Amino acid sequence: MKHLAQKPFALIGVNIFDYEPKKLKEVMDKEQITWRSIASQAVTSRWNAGTPTYYVIDVKGVIRYKWVGSPGEKAIDGALEKLIRQAEIDAKSLRGDPAEK
């Protein structure tokens, strides 16, 4: 994911265990998780999340991809790159970039 570090997206982990913030931080440190993570039974229930479940959410907050179980790095990267490309095109269009018209 490092090659996507400067791209317009955020990676957020949803932990299915309802950890208190201090415990979640301990788990994140132990597992070397560097992205934002939350522990929320409300989100877990609403999204019907299991372990692991991967979601790719677009800039409008719409779930565009969901995988139960690991789809592999290639599938995740492909989904992210597709949405990032579209977000960059949309941003240029909003700025009135003539190259995008």
C-alpha positions in Angstrom: 0.0 0.0 0.0 3.0 2.3 0.3 2.9 3.1 -3.4 -0.6 4.6 -2.8 0.5 6.8 0.2 0.0 10.1 -1.6 -3.2 9.2 -3.3 -6.7 10.5 -2.3 -8.0 7.7 -0.1 -8.1 6.5 3.5 -7.7 3.0 4.9 -9.9 2.3 7.9 -10.0 -0.9 9.9 -13.2 -2.0 11.6 -12.4 -4.4 14.4 -15.2 -6.9 15.2 -14.3 -7.0 18.8 -15.7 -4.1 20.9 -12.4 -3.0 22.4 -12.0 0.0 24.5 -9.7 2.6 22.8 -6.7 1.7 25.0 -7.0 -2.0 24.2 -7.5 -1.3 20.5 -4.3 0.8 20.5 -2.4 -2.1 22.2 -3.7 -4.6 19.5 -2.8 -2.1 16.7 0.7 -1.7 18.1 1.2 -5.4 18.5 0.0 -6.2 15.0 1.8 -3.2 13.5 -1.4 -1.7 12.1 -0.6 1.8 10.8 -4.0 2.8 9.4 -7.0 4.2 11.3 -9.0 1.5 13.1 -12.3 1.5 15.1 -13.9 -1.1 17.3 -17.6 -0.7 16.9 -20.3 -3.3 17.3 -22.8 -0.9 15.6 -20.6 -0.7 12.5 -19.9 -4.4 12.6 -23.6 -5.2 12.7 -24.7 -2.6 10.1 -22.0 -3.7 7.6 -22.4 -7.4 8.5 -18.7 -7.6 8.9 -16.8 -10.8 9.7 -13.1 -11.7 10.0 -11.7 -10.6 7.7 -14.0 -8.6 5.5 -12.6 -5.9 3.2 -14.6 -2.9 2.0 -13.6 -0.3 -0.6 -15.7 2.9 -0.1 -15.7 5.6 -2.7 -15.3 9.4 -2.1 -19.1 9.7 -1.6 -19.2 7.1 1.1 -20.7 4.3 -1.0 -19.4 0.7 -0.5 -18.1 -0.1 -4.0 -16.3 -3.4 -3.3 -16.7 -6.0 -0.5 -14.9 -9.2 0.0 -15.4 -11.8 2.8 -12.1 -13.4 3.3 -8.9 -12.0 1.7 -9.2 -11.3 -2.0 -5.5 -10.8 -2.3 -3.4 -7.8 -2.8 -3.9 -7.6 -6.5 -7.7 -7.4 -6.2 -7.5 -4.7 -3.5 -4.9 -2.7 -5.4 -6.9 -2.9 -8.6 -10.1 -1.7 -6.9 -8.3 1.2 -5.1 -6.5 2.3 -8.3 -9.7 2.3 -10.2 -11.5 4.5 -7.7 -8.4 6.7 -7.1 -8.2 7.3 -10.9 -11.8 8.3 -11.0 -11.5 10.6 -7.9 -8.5 12.3 -9.5 -10.4 12.8 -12.8 -13.4 14.2 -10.9 -11.2 16.6 -8.9 -9.5 17.9 -12.1 -12.9 18.4 -13.7 -14.2 20.3 -10.7 -11.1 22.6 -10.9 -11.8 23.2 -14.6 -8.6 21.6 -15.8 -8.8 21.9 -19.6 -6.9 18.6 -20.1 -9.9 16.7 -18.6 -12.6 18.3 -20.8 
